[in-house]
Structure formats: C-alpha cells, structure tokens
Amino acid sequence: MGQGERYYRTELAIIGSGLAGFAASVFALARGIASAQVGNTGAVAYTTGYLDLLGSCRGLWLDDPWQGLELLRESEPRHPLSRIGRTAIQAAFDQFSGALTEMGVGYTAPAERNHLALTPAGTVKPTLSVPQTMLPGIEARKAGVRTLIIDILGLQGFSAKEFVANIRSSWPQLSTAKLSFPDMESGGQVFPEVMARALEVSSHRERFAERIKAALGDARLVGMPAIMGIHHPDRVHAELQRLVGVPLFEIPTMPPAVPGIRLREMFEQGFPAKGLTLVPQQKVKRLVLEAGRATLYLQDSFGEVMIESKAAILASGRFLSGGLTAERGGVREALLDIPVTQPESRADWYRQDYFDPLGHPVNRSGVEVDSSFRPLGPDGEPVNHRLFAAGILLAHHDWVRQRCGAGVAIASAHKAVEAVADMLKEQ
Ligand SMILES: Cc1cc2nc3c(=O)[nH]c(=O)nc-3n(C[C@H](O)[C@H](O)[C@H](O)COP(=O)(O)OP(=O)(O)OC[C@H]3O[C@@H](n4cnc5c(N)ncnc54)[C@H](O)[C@@H]3O)c2cc1C
C-alpha cells in the first residue's frame, strides 16, 4: 500500500450505483452481509421514478404483469425475468419498495395490476410501483376528476398545454395554468432540481402555494411537474396540499429529473448510516479475481482505494452507464471483457425501420449468466465463482420496449445477492 491509499475488506463488493446496484445493497444489508458499493452517476438520474416490472409482452400492453411473466416464460425463456420465480420477484419488489419508503421516499406497494402512470408528454405507461407523490394523478385520470395542470415559467421539457392536448381524450376535465416560481420570475430557464430544493424551505412553499391557489378555479386537484423536494418529498407534498387546500400530485419531467436524483441522494445519505461502505461518484478501474478474493481498484479525490471482498456483483448497466461499450468490432463488456451476446455483425444491430415493433437486436445485447447469476466466460463456464451479475447488463431483454428496467434490475439483484449469501455460507 502506498501513501494516501485506503484499503477496505468486506464480504461483498457491488459495482454500479443504478437501480440494480442500489437494490443489491438493500438486499445485502437486509441479510447482514458486510458490503461496499462503488459507482458513479448513471441512468438512475434519468428515470421517471416509476418501477416497471413488465409493461409489455409480445407487443401487447399488460394490465396484469404477473400473467405477463407467464407469457414471457413461454416466448422468451432466456429473458432474465423468465429465469426468476414469481415468488422471488414479488419478494424482491416488496422488499425494495418497502426499503425506499422506510428510507424516506414513499412508494406504493406492488399490487396485482399495473398502474397506468402519467408521462411528461401526456401519454400513459404501465408500471407496477410509483412514488406516493404521483399516485393521486393516476387515480384522478381513472376517475376523470376535474384537474388543473400547471407548468412553470422558464421550465423546459414540461408543458401543461402539451400534456393536456395529448391526454384530453381519456381525461377531458383538465385546465392549464403557467405559474412563475418564487424568486425565479425573470423568464430565464429554471431547473426542476433547483425548484425541488427550494420547496424544502417553508417560505418558498408558502409563496408557491399562494400562486397555485390563485389559479385553482373550479379544479378539485392540481398536477404539477415533479419538484416536491429532494429529501422529504412526502413531507413537502403533504405540506403543499395543506397550504393549497386540495390534493396535489407530481408528473415526471424530462430527464435528468428529480425522482431519480431523490433516489440517488437518499441512498448516498442512508446507506453509510446502515453500515454500507459507499464510494459514490467513482468508477472501478480494475477488478482482479484471485483464489480467495475479488479486489476492486479505484481512485477518488483523496487517492487510491482498494476494496478486497469475498464476492462481487457487477451491475454496471449498458451503454449509457458504461457497462457495455459499442466499438467497431462489436459490443464489449467494459471492465473484464466478459463475452457479450450480440448480433453477429454491426450490420445486424438495427432493423431498417426505426419504429419496428420487434425492436433492434443490439438492444438485447448483454452478458450471459448461469442459474446463480454468475457471468459466463468464453468456455460457457462461470468467469469466477466469486463474480455475479445483475441489472440491464444481462442479455436477452429489451427493457425500454418491454418496460421492465426496474424489474430486471431489482429481481436479478435479489437473485444475485441470494447466490452470494449461499456462497458465503458454504465457505
Ligand atoms: C430516460 C430513462 C428513463 C427511465 N425510466 C424508467 C421507468 O420509467 N421505469 C423503470 O423501471 N426504469 C426506467 N429506467 C431504467 C432505470 O433507470 C435503470 O436504467 C434500469 O433499471 C437499469 O438499472 P441498472 O442498475 O442495471 O443499470 P444503470 O441504471 O445503467 O446503472 C449502472 C451503474 O453502473 C455504474 N458503472 C458502470 N461502470 C462502472 C464501473 N467500472 N465501476 C463502477 N460503476 C460503474 C454506472 O455509473 C451506473 O451507476 C429509465 C432509464 C432511462 C435512461
């Protein structure tokens, strides 16, 4: 060890801080496995906040995602969700959404049916679990309640008029208003994250609530872009509702958006207090697998960091997060060069029609795993019995088209942590 180097020894090292990495940490902490997590900002800051299990199968939207999983098992047996039993998927979702609520961002408990959740463009999408701040809007659309949708002067990427124009056929009782945000009235660009932090301060809430009240008219509910605080959204939500006097709800904005930033900051603050060693905003440069240990090498602003663990979970995502790279010679796994299942040649990455309902083959690229979610090497055997993989890095799914991003992340993290626990027990 050189000067300035820090060294940690732990049972499990988790590589990645997207939903899969965070879920793996939640499950490992619940099992009492000493863990360290490393990862820089990835796709989580882009998410709507909705936790999709499975929203689409064979091109059809699913009202019942659990029945959808049965269809998926028949048509896509190699899909990561087809390799995990219903009970385990349900337990994973229950535990993860429960942990989010317990740590400070209230989520609905996963139920039998998908919600039809609101998107920034005024369309709807099937999803299983939603932030409590967004639930009243989903229910109001179903019941056709007279609702005011507001947007904010200077906010890009969310227009109340566009939202209403697109959703009006299924929710006619809507009106719109554009409000200015307190102390941001110049008309210059305003950002959701900045407004969300401002609404954690009571004087801003009071002034903003006055402006909402003045625009209310005969609306019985108000929908607004997702800006109800970063750290205590349910408290900000309740307080704003009390001030305005009618129920309010959030609609996700275009990425990067507050719901994902909330999750990231909540985990970054909450995990260390629960005993997890967290190295945020950093990437693992090298992972060395040897007899008896897996060692992660990285560097932060204080110097070199080395983490020695008995097992590692690779949850490094796909292209956006840097877990996979697309090169002239093909798609590669970035950290260990684990073989990636992918189309035969670059010419086969995309179909001719951008909107082809079958999707594009490159979006099913990823690493193969065995039944314990250990990634497979070129010989079809696990790369190392200490290495596991989780999340959208896995092959054989198209999470965007199938609306299963969180589903794959949470369920596979649950499976990988279970396999790690079994391995640690054996030793
Ligand atoms: C625009 C957008 C909208 C979305 N909306 C939804 C939605 O409505 N519902 C839903 O269920 N899902 C949604 N998702 C998907 C969701 O956010 C996750 O991308 C998905 O669940 C996969 O999670 P993951 O952890 O496997 O991968 P990622 O979220 O991609 O995370 C991978 C992580 O690994 C890190 N990493 C990569 N290489 C290294 C390394 N060498 N060392 C350390 N860390 C590394 C990355 O920095 C990142 O933190 C959305 C995603 C996007 C981009």
The ligand as an SDF file (V2000), in Angstrom:
LIG
                    3D

 53 58  0  0  0  0  0  0  0  0999 V2000
  -34.5030    8.1010  -19.6550 C   0  0  0  0  0  0  0  0  0  0  0  0
  -34.7190    6.8970  -18.7870 C   0  0  0  0  0  0  0  0  0  0  0  0
  -35.9780    6.6760  -18.2410 C   0  0  0  0  0  0  0  0  0  0  0  0
  -36.2110    5.5510  -17.4570 C   0  0  0  0  0  0  0  0  0  0  0  0
  -37.4520    5.3430  -16.9510 N   0  0  0  0  0  0  0  0  0  0  0  0
  -37.7160    4.2100  -16.2780 C   0  0  0  0  0  0  0  0  0  0  0  0
  -39.0230    3.9100  -15.8230 C   0  0  0  0  0  0  0  0  0  0  0  0
  -39.9630    4.6850  -16.0220 O   0  0  0  0  0  0  0  0  0  0  0  0
  -39.2290    2.7450  -15.1670 N   0  0  0  0  0  0  0  0  0  0  0  0
  -38.2180    1.8290  -14.9580 C   0  0  0  0  0  0  0  0  0  0  0  0
  -38.4650    0.7810  -14.3810 O   0  0  0  0  0  0  0  0  0  0  0  0
  -36.9540    2.0900  -15.3750 N   0  0  0  0  0  0  0  0  0  0  0  0
  -36.6840    3.2310  -16.0360 C   0  0  0  0  0  0  0  0  0  0  0  0
  -35.4200    3.4940  -16.4690 N   0  0  0  0  0  0  0  0  0  0  0  0
  -34.3840    2.4630  -16.2810 C   0  0  0  0  0  0  0  0  0  0  0  0
  -33.6850    2.5100  -14.9500 C   0  0  0  0  0  0  0  0  0  0  0  0
  -33.3220    3.8070  -14.5720 O   0  0  0  0  0  0  0  0  0  0  0  0
  -32.3800    1.7020  -14.9680 C   0  0  0  0  0  0  0  0  0  0  0  0
  -31.6210    2.1030  -16.0600 O   0  0  0  0  0  0  0  0  0  0  0  0
  -32.5890    0.2780  -15.0820 C   0  0  0  0  0  0  0  0  0  0  0  0
  -33.4410   -0.1540  -14.0880 O   0  0  0  0  0  0  0  0  0  0  0  0
  -31.2630   -0.4830  -15.0420 C   0  0  0  0  0  0  0  0  0  0  0  0
  -30.5610   -0.3460  -13.8730 O   0  0  0  0  0  0  0  0  0  0  0  0
  -29.0580   -0.8810  -13.7590 P   0  0  0  0  0  0  0  0  0  0  0  0
  -28.6580   -0.5940  -12.3620 O   0  0  0  0  0  0  0  0  0  0  0  0
  -28.9500   -2.2550  -14.2600 O   0  0  0  0  0  0  0  0  0  0  0  0
  -28.2050   -0.0040  -14.7580 O   0  0  0  0  0  0  0  0  0  0  0  0
  -27.8840    1.5380  -14.7370 P   0  0  0  0  0  0  0  0  0  0  0  0
  -29.0030    2.3030  -14.1750 O   0  0  0  0  0  0  0  0  0  0  0  0
  -27.4330    1.8650  -16.1050 O   0  0  0  0  0  0  0  0  0  0  0  0
  -26.6710    1.6760  -13.7090 O   0  0  0  0  0  0  0  0  0  0  0  0
  -25.3920    1.1730  -13.9240 C   0  0  0  0  0  0  0  0  0  0  0  0
  -24.4230    1.7940  -12.9530 C   0  0  0  0  0  0  0  0  0  0  0  0
  -23.1320    1.2140  -13.0720 O   0  0  0  0  0  0  0  0  0  0  0  0
  -22.1650    2.2460  -12.9890 C   0  0  0  0  0  0  0  0  0  0  0  0
  -20.9100    1.7820  -13.5810 N   0  0  0  0  0  0  0  0  0  0  0  0
  -20.6080    1.4800  -14.8760 C   0  0  0  0  0  0  0  0  0  0  0  0
  -19.3310    1.0750  -14.9600 N   0  0  0  0  0  0  0  0  0  0  0  0
  -18.8270    1.1100  -13.7050 C   0  0  0  0  0  0  0  0  0  0  0  0
  -17.5400    0.8220  -13.1360 C   0  0  0  0  0  0  0  0  0  0  0  0
  -16.4990    0.4240  -13.8870 N   0  0  0  0  0  0  0  0  0  0  0  0
  -17.3630    0.9980  -11.8090 N   0  0  0  0  0  0  0  0  0  0  0  0
  -18.3890    1.4090  -11.0080 C   0  0  0  0  0  0  0  0  0  0  0  0
  -19.6160    1.7010  -11.5090 N   0  0  0  0  0  0  0  0  0  0  0  0
  -19.8240    1.5530  -12.8220 C   0  0  0  0  0  0  0  0  0  0  0  0
  -22.8220    3.4000  -13.6900 C   0  0  0  0  0  0  0  0  0  0  0  0
  -22.2020    4.6040  -13.3800 O   0  0  0  0  0  0  0  0  0  0  0  0
  -24.2310    3.2900  -13.1060 C   0  0  0  0  0  0  0  0  0  0  0  0
  -24.2850    3.8920  -11.8490 O   0  0  0  0  0  0  0  0  0  0  0  0
  -35.1600    4.6270  -17.2160 C   0  0  0  0  0  0  0  0  0  0  0  0
  -33.8780    4.8670  -17.7360 C   0  0  0  0  0  0  0  0  0  0  0  0
  -33.6670    5.9740  -18.5270 C   0  0  0  0  0  0  0  0  0  0  0  0
  -32.3000    6.1730  -19.1060 C   0  0  0  0  0  0  0  0  0  0  0  0
  1  2  1  0
  2  3  1  0
  2 52  2  0
  3  4  2  0
  4  5  1  0
  4 50  1  0
  5  6  2  0
  6  7  1  0
  6 13  1  0
  7  8  2  0
  7  9  1  0
  9 10  1  0
 10 11  2  0
 10 12  1  0
 12 13  2  0
 13 14  1  0
 14 15  1  0
 14 50  1  0
 15 16  1  0
 16 17  1  0
 16 18  1  0
 18 19  1  0
 18 20  1  0
 20 21  1  0
 20 22  1  0
 22 23  1  0
 23 24  1  0
 24 25  2  0
 24 26  1  0
 24 27  1  0
 27 28  1  0
 28 29  2  0
 28 30  1  0
 28 31  1  0
 31 32  1  0
 32 33  1  0
 33 34  1  0
 33 48  1  0
 34 35  1  0
 35 36  1  0
 35 46  1  0
 36 37  1  0
 36 45  1  0
 37 38  2  0
 38 39  1  0
 39 40  1  0
 39 45  2  0
 40 41  1  0
 40 42  2  0
 42 43  1  0
 43 44  2  0
 44 45  1  0
 46 47  1  0
 46 48  1  0
 48 49  1  0
 50 51  2  0
 51 52  1  0
 52 53  1  0
M  END
$$$$
